[in-house]
Amino acid sequence: MKRSMKTVFGILGISWLCGAVSVGQAAYVITTTDQRVDGTDIRAKQDGEIILTTPQGTRSFLPGQYKKAVADKPAEIDKAAQLIASKQYDEAIKLLEDVAVRYRLLDWDNQARALLPKIYSQKGDFSAAIGAYEKLFVSSPKSKEEADIQQSYRQALLDAKQYGKLEGFLNMTIGTGSRLDAARALIVRGDIRAAQGQLESALLDYLRTVVLFESEKDVQPEALFKTAETFKALRDPRSAEFSKKLVDRYPDSPYARKAK
């Protein structure tokens, strides 16, 4: 998706009419030929047909004729943001779940679904977060390829202690993902081992990240830190060696500050 799912979402007041959603703000459709068609009103019918009102008249787009249909930014977006900021998570969840229904096929449904699991995680309800992520993946398969969503999903699985499901996901990423994603997945797999008390196995994954993915600078500070900490837990003097590498190579990293 071209639009990031990191936005904070809310609800726009809309009306249901003849099984369609009507949104009275500016909107657009991206066709399968990558043409953008702007309009002043958009409706999504239950069968997937999109009705766009333009200055030249009404245009209809059947499933297969468009890549994306988007309603304009909802006016109530700030309300959802305020609820989240004040930790009124249940109220924010209700609003976003309503958005997911009302804005079906109009982009905001998937944007709301992308935010819901993050709120559940903030609440500490990791099982609900996992369920919300998996609903998002069904509705928007491409979202599973987004690095920030992958990372948050892995963290929810780890926090929920759903190690079997998480390990399968990690092994797939290690085998088929980008180098950066594979390196991150190795660290999380090490975290699983550490959480289960398997320190030697955890250490191997952290070391693999340090040695095999040395060029992936974004993950090296964490990998070096966890390598040093695991050596320390195993009472191995090599802990000091990796702490020094971390501080020398990445002095501005938060992990370097922890290691000092």
NORGI-V751618 format. One line per field, one symbol per residue. phi: phi as a letter, one per 30 degrees, with the letter a starting at -180 (. if undefined). A space follows every 10 residues. Layout:
phi=???
//
This chain:
phi=.dddcdddcb ccdbbcbhib ccbdbeaabc ddcidcccbc abbcdddjdc cccbeckdbc bdejcbcabb ddedddeddd dddddcicdd ddddddddde ddceiciddd dddddeddde dddicddddd dddddddddb edddddedde dddddddddd icdddddddd dddddbdddd dddddddddd ddeddcicdd ddeddddedd ddbdddddcd eddddddddd edddhcdded ddddeddddb dcdedddddd
//
